[in-house]
Amino acid sequence: KARNTKVEAWDPKKIFAAVDGMVVERKLEVGDAVKAGDVLIVIDDRQLFDQLETERRAEETARNEVSNAQRRFEDAQRAVAQVEDALARAERSLIAKDLLSRFEQADRETEVRSRKRDLQTAENQLRITQDAIAAAQRTVENSQARVREARNRLAFASITAPFSGKLGIRRISLGS
């Protein structure tokens, strides 16, 4: 028969940090009661914050590149339209080729061929700029993912109790 005896369940759990870093603050001592969500340890987050800021700047740069690529695409569209107009004018000038001398006719045919090459070049440039937009948008998406990852790592700078209980043996000290 046991008298004045306190019985407690003992099922120790290990808690690990999800990020590396120096411990800057210990919130509780061995034997303290904890509730789920209580902060146990705070890790120096300066490096994590710097990484987040670096990723944010990269995302902003990627967004600017999308804007620049869209402007280049619009410029390429205008260039295609201008070359198409020039080609149409050159082709119209050949309509009355019966009235032209052989020299004038050869000049106008050369101009038509030149305008067709210009059009092909402009269309190729349009495709390149369109592809650049897609690539820049993928870069933005990748940057956004890296920002989310950096935010998640930053959130792990505070180690919280995943469940209620008592703080047992602690194998960590400040500055380690």
Number of C-alpha atoms within 10 A of each C-alpha: 3 5 5 5 7 6 6 6 5 8 6 11 11 7 11 7 14 14 17 14 17 15 18 15 16 15 13 15 13 10 12 12 13 18 14 11 12 17 17 17 21 20 23 18 21 12 11 22 17 13 19 21 15 15 21 18 14 19 21 15 16 22 18 14 19 21 15 16 22 18 14 19 21 15 15 21 19 14 19 21 15 14 21 18 14 18 21 14 14 20 17 13 16 19 10 10 15 9 10 14 10 11 9 13 17 14 13 19 17 13 19 21 15 14 21 18 14 18 21 15 15 21 18 14 19 21 15 15 22 19 14 19 21 14 16 22 18 14 19 21 15 15 21 18 14 19 21 15 15 21 17 15 19 22 15 18 23 21 21 19 18 14 12 12 17 17 17 14 11 10 5 10 12 12 11 10
